[in-house]
């Protein structure tokens, strides 16, 4: 019974913590160039 309570406590803490870390990383990606788009192709010079 003690191990079940411990598991529930870990889940209770880990899920919101994981969600917060995910949101922080997701919002900071543009700062560090995580959303890199390929450069647009240039038209050949005639």
CHARMM internal coordinates of N, CA and C (Angstrom, degrees):
IC EDIT
DIST 1 N 1 CA 1.4491
DIST 1 CA 1 C 1.5295
ANGL 1 N 1 CA 1 C 111.00
DIST 1 C 2 N 1.3230
ANGL 1 CA 1 C 2 N 116.92
DIHE 1 N 1 CA 1 C 2 N -36.54
DIST 2 N 2 CA 1.4595
ANGL 1 C 2 N 2 CA 121.35
DIHE 1 CA 1 C 2 N 2 CA 179.59
DIST 2 CA 2 C 1.5233
ANGL 2 N 2 CA 2 C 110.90
DIHE 1 C 2 N 2 CA 2 C -64.80
DIST 2 C 3 N 1.3357
ANGL 2 CA 2 C 3 N 117.34
DIHE 2 N 2 CA 2 C 3 N -38.38
DIST 3 N 3 CA 1.4638
ANGL 2 C 3 N 3 CA 119.98
DIHE 2 CA 2 C 3 N 3 CA -178.48
DIST 3 CA 3 C 1.5321
ANGL 3 N 3 CA 3 C 111.33
DIHE 2 C 3 N 3 CA 3 C -69.17
DIST 3 C 4 N 1.3218
ANGL 3 CA 3 C 4 N 117.44
DIHE 3 N 3 CA 3 C 4 N -31.65
DIST 4 N 4 CA 1.4686
ANGL 3 C 4 N 4 CA 120.69
DIHE 3 CA 3 C 4 N 4 CA 177.25
DIST 4 CA 4 C 1.5299
ANGL 4 N 4 CA 4 C 109.70
DIHE 3 C 4 N 4 CA 4 C -67.61
DIST 4 C 5 N 1.3340
ANGL 4 CA 4 C 5 N 116.66
DIHE 4 N 4 CA 4 C 5 N -42.85
DIST 5 N 5 CA 1.4667
ANGL 4 C 5 N 5 CA 120.26
DIHE 4 CA 4 C 5 N 5 CA 178.50
DIST 5 CA 5 C 1.5217
ANGL 5 N 5 CA 5 C 110.76
DIHE 4 C 5 N 5 CA 5 C -64.13
DIST 5 C 6 N 1.3264
ANGL 5 CA 5 C 6 N 116.64
DIHE 5 N 5 CA 5 C 6 N -38.82
DIST 6 N 6 CA 1.4573
ANGL 5 C 6 N 6 CA 120.64
DIHE 5 CA 5 C 6 N 6 CA 177.95
DIST 6 CA 6 C 1.5266
ANGL 6 N 6 CA 6 C 110.65
DIHE 5 C 6 N 6 CA 6 C -65.17
DIST 6 C 7 N 1.3031
ANGL 6 CA 6 C 7 N 117.61
DIHE 6 N 6 CA 6 C 7 N -41.63
DIST 7 N 7 CA 1.4587
ANGL 6 C 7 N 7 CA 121.87
DIHE 6 CA 6 C 7 N 7 CA 177.95
DIST 7 CA 7 C 1.5305
ANGL 7 N 7 CA 7 C 110.88
DIHE 6 C 7 N 7 CA 7 C -62.50
DIST 7 C 8 N 1.3144
ANGL 7 CA 7 C 8 N 117.06
DIHE 7 N 7 CA 7 C 8 N -43.87
DIST 8 N 8 CA 1.4637
ANGL 7 C 8 N 8 CA 121.17
DIHE 7 CA 7 C 8 N 8 CA 178.57
DIST 8 CA 8 C 1.5320
ANGL 8 N 8 CA 8 C 109.89
DIHE 7 C 8 N 8 CA 8 C -63.70
DIST 8 C 9 N 1.3154
ANGL 8 CA 8 C 9 N 117.43
DIHE 8 N 8 CA 8 C 9 N -40.25
DIST 9 N 9 CA 1.4651
ANGL 8 C 9 N 9 CA 120.72
DIHE 8 CA 8 C 9 N 9 CA 179.06
DIST 9 CA 9 C 1.5325
ANGL 9 N 9 CA 9 C 110.71
DIHE 8 C 9 N 9 CA 9 C -63.84
DIST 9 C 10 N 1.3241
ANGL 9 CA 9 C 10 N 117.41
DIHE 9 N 9 CA 9 C 10 N -41.55
DIST 10 N 10 CA 1.4608
ANGL 9 C 10 N 10 CA 120.73
DIHE 9 CA 9 C 10 N 10 CA 178.65
DIST 10 CA 10 C 1.5197
ANGL 10 N 10 CA 10 C 110.61
DIHE 9 C 10 N 10 CA 10 C -63.97
DIST 10 C 11 N 1.3058
ANGL 10 CA 10 C 11 N 116.58
DIHE 10 N 10 CA 10 C 11 N -43.18
DIST 11 N 11 CA 1.4730
ANGL 10 C 11 N 11 CA 120.42
DIHE 10 CA 10 C 11 N 11 CA 178.59
DIST 11 CA 11 C 1.5202
ANGL 11 N 11 CA 11 C 110.00
DIHE 10 C 11 N 11 CA 11 C -64.26
DIST 11 C 12 N 1.3359
ANGL 11 CA 11 C 12 N 116.67
DIHE 11 N 11 CA 11 C 12 N -41.33
DIST 12 N 12 CA 1.4609
ANGL 11 C 12 N 12 CA 122.60
DIHE 11 CA 11 C 12 N 12 CA -179.39
DIST 12 CA 12 C 1.5333
ANGL 12 N 12 CA 12 C 111.22
DIHE 11 C 12 N 12 CA 12 C -58.71
DIST 12 C 13 N 1.3170
ANGL 12 CA 12 C 13 N 116.44
DIHE 12 N 12 CA 12 C 13 N -34.65
DIST 13 N 13 CA 1.4634
ANGL 12 C 13 N 13 CA 121.18
DIHE 12 CA 12 C 13 N 13 CA -179.73
DIST 13 CA 13 C 1.5294
ANGL 13 N 13 CA 13 C 111.25
DIHE 12 C 13 N 13 CA 13 C -89.86
DIST 13 C 14 N 1.3133
ANGL 13 CA 13 C 14 N 117.85
DIHE 13 N 13 CA 13 C 14 N -40.85
DIST 14 N 14 CA 1.4614
ANGL 13 C 14 N 14 CA 121.73
DIHE 13 CA 13 C 14 N 14 CA -171.03
DIST 14 CA 14 C 1.5307
ANGL 14 N 14 CA 14 C 113.30
DIHE 13 C 14 N 14 CA 14 C -71.23
DIST 14 C 15 N 1.3261
ANGL 14 CA 14 C 15 N 117.86
DIHE 14 N 14 CA 14 C 15 N -35.43
DIST 15 N 15 CA 1.4665
ANGL 14 C 15 N 15 CA 119.56
DIHE 14 CA 14 C 15 N 15 CA -176.86
DIST 15 CA 15 C 1.5337
ANGL 15 N 15 CA 15 C 111.37
DIHE 14 C 15 N 15 CA 15 C -66.46
DIST 15 C 16 N 1.3303
ANGL 15 CA 15 C 16 N 120.01
DIHE 15 N 15 CA 15 C 16 N -52.76
DIST 16 N 16 CA 1.4714
ANGL 15 C 16 N 16 CA 117.98
DIHE 15 CA 15 C 16 N 16 CA 177.74
DIST 16 CA 16 C 1.5290
ANGL 16 N 16 CA 16 C 112.83
DIHE 15 C 16 N 16 CA 16 C -64.50
DIST 16 C 17 N 1.3251
ANGL 16 CA 16 C 17 N 116.99
DIHE 16 N 16 CA 16 C 17 N -35.47
DIST 17 N 17 CA 1.4574
ANGL 16 C 17 N 17 CA 120.30
DIHE 16 CA 16 C 17 N 17 CA 178.36
DIST 17 CA 17 C 1.5228
ANGL 17 N 17 CA 17 C 110.47
DIHE 16 C 17 N 17 CA 17 C -63.69
DIST 17 C 18 N 1.3075
ANGL 17 CA 17 C 18 N 116.85
DIHE 17 N 17 CA 17 C 18 N -45.76
DIST 18 N 18 CA 1.4638
ANGL 17 C 18 N 18 CA 121.15
DIHE 17 CA 17 C 18 N 18 CA 177.87
DIST 18 CA 18 C 1.5207
ANGL 18 N 18 CA 18 C 111.78
DIHE 17 C 18 N 18 CA 18 C -61.80
DIST 18 C 19 N 1.3243
ANGL 18 CA 18 C 19 N 116.72
DIHE 18 N 18 CA 18 C 19 N -40.79
DIST 19 N 19 CA 1.4617
ANGL 18 C 19 N 19 CA 121.06
DIHE 18 CA 18 C 19 N 19 CA 178.85
DIST 19 CA 19 C 1.5367
ANGL 19 N 19 CA 19 C 110.07
DIHE 18 C 19 N 19 CA 19 C -63.70
DIST 19 C 20 N 1.3124
ANGL 19 CA 19 C 20 N 117.59
DIHE 19 N 19 CA 19 C 20 N -41.66
DIST 20 N 20 CA 1.4582
ANGL 19 C 20 N 20 CA 121.21
DIHE 19 CA 19 C 20 N 20 CA 178.78
DIST 20 CA 20 C 1.5160
ANGL 20 N 20 CA 20 C 112.09
DIHE 19 C 20 N 20 CA 20 C -65.05
DIST 20 C 21 N 1.3089
ANGL 20 CA 20 C 21 N 116.86
DIHE 20 N 20 CA 20 C 21 N -41.78
DIST 21 N 21 CA 1.4658
ANGL 20 C 21 N 21 CA 120.57
DIHE 20 CA 20 C 21 N 21 CA 178.18
DIST 21 CA 21 C 1.5251
ANGL 21 N 21 CA 21 C 109.61
DIHE 20 C 21 N 21 CA 21 C -64.51
DIST 21 C 22 N 1.3240
ANGL 21 CA 21 C 22 N 116.72
DIHE 21 N 21 CA 21 C 22 N -42.74
DIST 22 N 22 CA 1.4633
ANGL 21 C 22 N 22 CA 121.25
DIHE 21 CA 21 C 22 N 22 CA 178.96
DIST 22 CA 22 C 1.5304
ANGL 22 N 22 CA 22 C 110.53
DIHE 21 C 22 N 22 CA 22 C -60.07
DIST 22 C 23 N 1.3185
ANGL 22 CA 22 C 23 N 117.22
DIHE 22 N 22 CA 22 C 23 N -45.99
DIST 23 N 23 CA 1.4594
ANGL 22 C 23 N 23 CA 121.28
DIHE 22 CA 22 C 23 N 23 CA -179.99
DIST 23 CA 23 C 1.5337
ANGL 23 N 23 CA 23 C 111.02
DIHE 22 C 23 N 23 CA 23 C -63.93
DIST 23 C 24 N 1.3220
ANGL 23 CA 23 C 24 N 116.89
DIHE 23 N 23 CA 23 C 24 N -41.40
DIST 24 N 24 CA 1.4683
ANGL 23 C 24 N 24 CA 120.41
DIHE 23 CA 23 C 24 N 24 CA 179.89
DIST 24 CA 24 C 1.5249
ANGL 24 N 24 CA 24 C 111.30
DIHE 23 C 24 N 24 CA 24 C -63.69
DIST 24 C 25 N 1.3060
ANGL 24 CA 24 C 25 N 116.41
DIHE 24 N 24 CA 24 C 25 N -45.29
DIST 25 N 25 CA 1.4652
ANGL 24 C 25 N 25 CA 120.39
DIHE 24 CA 24 C 25 N 25 CA 179.51
DIST 25 CA 25 C 1.5232
ANGL 25 N 25 CA 25 C 109.67
DIHE 24 C 25 N 25 CA 25 C -65.15
DIST 25 C 26 N 1.3094
ANGL 25 CA 25 C 26 N 116.88
DIHE 25 N 25 CA 25 C 26 N -42.39
DIST 26 N 26 CA 1.4599
ANGL 25 C 26 N 26 CA 121.31
DIHE 25 CA 25 C 26 N 26 CA -178.64
DIST 26 CA 26 C 1.5325
ANGL 26 N 26 CA 26 C 111.11
DIHE 25 C 26 N 26 CA 26 C -62.42
DIST 26 C 27 N 1.3182
ANGL 26 CA 26 C 27 N 117.55
DIHE 26 N 26 CA 26 C 27 N -40.73
DIST 27 N 27 CA 1.4592
ANGL 26 C 27 N 27 CA 120.78
DIHE 26 CA 26 C 27 N 27 CA -179.03
DIST 27 CA 27 C 1.5252
ANGL 27 N 27 CA 27 C 112.38
DIHE 26 C 27 N 27 CA 27 C -76.79
DIST 27 C 28 N 1.3220
ANGL 27 CA 27 C 28 N 118.00
DIHE 27 N 27 CA 27 C 28 N -22.89
DIST 28 N 28 CA 1.4633
ANGL 27 C 28 N 28 CA 119.92
DIHE 27 CA 27 C 28 N 28 CA -178.53
DIST 28 CA 28 C 1.5257
ANGL 28 N 28 CA 28 C 112.58
DIHE 27 C 28 N 28 CA 28 C -91.88
DIST 28 C 29 N 1.3168
ANGL 28 CA 28 C 29 N 118.80
DIHE 28 N 28 CA 28 C 29 N -7.12
DIST 29 N 29 CA 1.4626
ANGL 28 C 29 N 29 CA 120.45
DIHE 28 CA 28 C 29 N 29 CA -179.14
DIST 29 CA 29 C 1.5303
ANGL 29 N 29 CA 29 C 112.95
DIHE 28 C 29 N 29 CA 29 C -57.46
DIST 29 C 30 N 1.3253
ANGL 29 CA 29 C 30 N 120.14
DIHE 29 N 29 CA 29 C 30 N -44.64
DIST 30 N 30 CA 1.4718
ANGL 29 C 30 N 30 CA 117.91
DIHE 29 CA 29 C 30 N 30 CA 178.84
DIST 30 CA 30 C 1.5344
ANGL 30 N 30 CA 30 C 113.14
DIHE 29 C 30 N 30 CA 30 C -61.85
DIST 30 C 31 N 1.3058
ANGL 30 CA 30 C 31 N 117.51
DIHE 30 N 30 CA 30 C 31 N -28.57
DIST 31 N 31 CA 1.4636
ANGL 30 C 31 N 31 CA 120.56
DIHE 30 CA 30 C 31 N 31 CA 178.06
DIST 31 CA 31 C 1.5237
ANGL 31 N 31 CA 31 C 111.78
DIHE 30 C 31 N 31 CA 31 C -62.60
DIST 31 C 32 N 1.3012
ANGL 31 CA 31 C 32 N 115.84
DIHE 31 N 31 CA 31 C 32 N -39.82
DIST 32 N 32 CA 1.4594
ANGL 31 C 32 N 32 CA 121.25
DIHE 31 CA 31 C 32 N 32 CA -175.68
DIST 32 CA 32 C 1.5195
ANGL 32 N 32 CA 32 C 112.88
DIHE 31 C 32 N 32 CA 32 C -101.71
DIST 32 C 33 N 1.3218
ANGL 32 CA 32 C 33 N 117.40
DIHE 32 N 32 CA 32 C 33 N 12.06
DIST 33 N 33 CA 1.4620
ANGL 32 C 33 N 33 CA 120.55
DIHE 32 CA 32 C 33 N 33 CA 177.37
DIST 33 CA 33 C 1.5052
ANGL 33 N 33 CA 33 C 113.05
DIHE 32 C 33 N 33 CA 33 C 76.57
DIST 33 C 34 N 1.3209
ANGL 33 CA 33 C 34 N 118.26
DIHE 33 N 33 CA 33 C 34 N 29.05
DIST 34 N 34 CA 1.4565
ANGL 33 C 34 N 34 CA 121.08
DIHE 33 CA 33 C 34 N 34 CA -179.55
DIST 34 CA 34 C 1.5058
ANGL 34 N 34 CA 34 C 112.70
DIHE 33 C 34 N 34 CA 34 C -71.94
DIST 34 C 35 N 1.3249
ANGL 34 CA 34 C 35 N 116.96
DIHE 34 N 34 CA 34 C 35 N -28.49
DIST 35 N 35 CA 1.4580
ANGL 34 C 35 N 35 CA 120.65
DIHE 34 CA 34 C 35 N 35 CA 179.44
DIST 35 CA 35 C 1.5214
ANGL 35 N 35 CA 35 C 108.62
DIHE 34 C 35 N 35 CA 35 C -97.66
DIST 35 C 36 N 1.3174
ANGL 35 CA 35 C 36 N 115.01
DIHE 35 N 35 CA 35 C 36 N 66.94
DIST 36 N 36 CA 1.4588
ANGL 35 C 36 N 36 CA 120.19
DIHE 35 CA 35 C 36 N 36 CA -176.69
DIST 36 CA 36 C 1.5269
ANGL 36 N 36 CA 36 C 108.71
DIHE 35 C 36 N 36 CA 36 C -81.87
DIST 36 C 37 N 1.3208
ANGL 36 CA 36 C 37 N 114.86
DIHE 36 N 36 CA 36 C 37 N 127.08
DIST 37 N 37 CA 1.4585
ANGL 36 C 37 N 37 CA 120.65
DIHE 36 CA 36 C 37 N 37 CA 177.27
DIST 37 CA 37 C 1.5226
ANGL 37 N 37 CA 37 C 107.35
DIHE 36 C 37 N 37 CA 37 C -108.10
DIST 37 C 38 N 1.3207
ANGL 37 CA 37 C 38 N 116.67
DIHE 37 N 37 CA 37 C 38 N 144.63
DIST 38 N 38 CA 1.4728
ANGL 37 C 38 N 38 CA 117.60
DIHE 37 CA 37 C 38 N 38 CA 177.70
DIST 38 CA 38 C 1.5238
ANGL 38 N 38 CA 38 C 110.45
DIHE 37 C 38 N 38 CA 38 C -66.12
DIST 38 C 39 N 1.3137
ANGL 38 CA 38 C 39 N 114.74
DIHE 38 N 38 CA 38 C 39 N 148.60
DIST 39 N 39 CA 1.4615
ANGL 38 C 39 N 39 CA 119.45
DIHE 38 CA 38 C 39 N 39 CA 179.65
DIST 39 CA 39 C 1.5248
ANGL 39 N 39 CA 39 C 109.44
DIHE 38 C 39 N 39 CA 39 C -66.62
DIST 39 C 40 N 1.3207
ANGL 39 CA 39 C 40 N 116.64
DIHE 39 N 39 CA 39 C 40 N 142.18
DIST 40 N 40 CA 1.4751
ANGL 39 C 40 N 40 CA 118.08
DIHE 39 CA 39 C 40 N 40 CA 179.29
DIST 40 CA 40 C 1.5217
ANGL 40 N 40 CA 40 C 110.52
DIHE 39 C 40 N 40 CA 40 C -66.09
DIST 40 C 41 N 1.3054
ANGL 40 CA 40 C 41 N 114.55
DIHE 40 N 40 CA 40 C 41 N 145.32
DIST 41 N 41 CA 1.4639
ANGL 40 C 41 N 41 CA 119.60
DIHE 40 CA 40 C 41 N 41 CA 179.94
DIST 41 CA 41 C 1.5281
ANGL 41 N 41 CA 41 C 108.90
DIHE 40 C 41 N 41 CA 41 C -71.37
DIST 41 C 42 N 1.2991
ANGL 41 CA 41 C 42 N 115.23
DIHE 41 N 41 CA 41 C 42 N 137.64
DIST 42 N 42 CA 1.4676
ANGL 41 C 42 N 42 CA 119.49
DIHE 41 CA 41 C 42 N 42 CA 179.00
DIST 42 CA 42 C 1.5187
ANGL 42 N 42 CA 42 C 109.09
DIHE 41 C 42 N 42 CA 42 C -93.18
DIST 42 C 43 N 1.2994
ANGL 42 CA 42 C 43 N 114.76
DIHE 42 N 42 CA 42 C 43 N 148.19
DIST 43 N 43 CA 1.4666
ANGL 42 C 43 N 43 CA 119.58
DIHE 42 CA 42 C 43 N 43 CA 178.85
DIST 43 CA 43 C 1.5259
ANGL 43 N 43 CA 43 C 108.94
DIHE 42 C 43 N 43 CA 43 C -73.17
DIST 43 C 44 N 1.3217
ANGL 43 CA 43 C 44 N 116.75
DIHE 43 N 43 CA 43 C 44 N 142.19
DIST 44 N 44 CA 1.4768
ANGL 43 C 44 N 44 CA 119.14
DIHE 43 CA 43 C 44 N 44 CA 178.79
DIST 44 CA 44 C 1.5306
ANGL 44 N 44 CA 44 C 110.75
DIHE 43 C 44 N 44 CA 44 C -66.05
DIST 44 C 45 N 1.3159
ANGL 44 CA 44 C 45 N 114.89
DIHE 44 N 44 CA 44 C 45 N 143.55
DIST 45 N 45 CA 1.4675
ANGL 44 C 45 N 45 CA 120.82
DIHE 44 CA 44 C 45 N 45 CA 179.79
DIST 45 CA 45 C 1.5162
ANGL 45 N 45 CA 45 C 108.57
DIHE 44 C 45 N 45 CA 45 C -78.84
DIST 45 C 46 N 1.3242
ANGL 45 CA 45 C 46 N 116.27
DIHE 45 N 45 CA 45 C 46 N 130.78
DIST 46 N 46 CA 1.4662
ANGL 45 C 46 N 46 CA 120.23
DIHE 45 CA 45 C 46 N 46 CA -178.61
DIST 46 CA 46 C 1.4965
ANGL 46 N 46 CA 46 C 110.98
DIHE 45 C 46 N 46 CA 46 C -93.21
END
COOR INIT
IC SEED 1 N 1 CA 1 C
IC BUILD
